[in-house]
Amino acid sequence: MSLLSDLTIRQLAHDQRMIEPFVDRQTRDGVISYGLSSYGYDARVGRDFKIFTNVDSAVVDPKNFAANSFVDRTADVCVIPPNSFALASTVEYFRIPRDVLVICVGKSTYARCGIIVNVTPLEPEWEGHVTLEFSNTTPLPARIYANEGACQFLFLRGDLPCEVSYRDKSGKYQGQRGVTLPRL
């Protein structure tokens, strides 16, 4: 497996529409950086957030997800309560090639503030907006800035295309748009 460089990521973004919209360089003036980097792509968080709350004493259950466990917000800034978390999605829509697996790492700017970004791998031939999970591990409210960098995606190319892709399996999150809640 090899890590894809900026040259290859740019080529796939243009030839196969792997990332749309695609920002061809790191943008950082006055914002948390986003766009193409040396060996990855820093994606932006969108404006729609689902902020988890305990107002109704709901239980978070991945098999029976209750709508009363969060509040919806559309904003340029999301405030996550202390020791809580929020869901959002990337601005970018991804189309992953059959011979590529994508892993995600958080941005150091958020990590240094106690904000953890979690994303599960993007499997070969998966496509959609990526649902982002932001955990505020601090005892203070934390801000997330829409349309700015949220995390970095690293693209790994396998030695051969996989035998069975996410599309072949008719994966339950295929083609998701916006913030997508757990599905069974």
Secondary structure, DSSP 8 states (H G I E B T S, - for coil): -EE--HHHHHHHHHHS--EES--SS-B-TTS--BEEETTEEEEEB-SEEEEE--TT-----TTS--GGGEEEEE-SEEEE-TT-EEEEEEEEEEE--TTEEEEEEE-HHHHTTTEEEE---B-TT-EEEEEEEEEE-SSS-EEEETTSEEEEEEEEE-SS--SS-TTTTT-TTTTB-SS-----
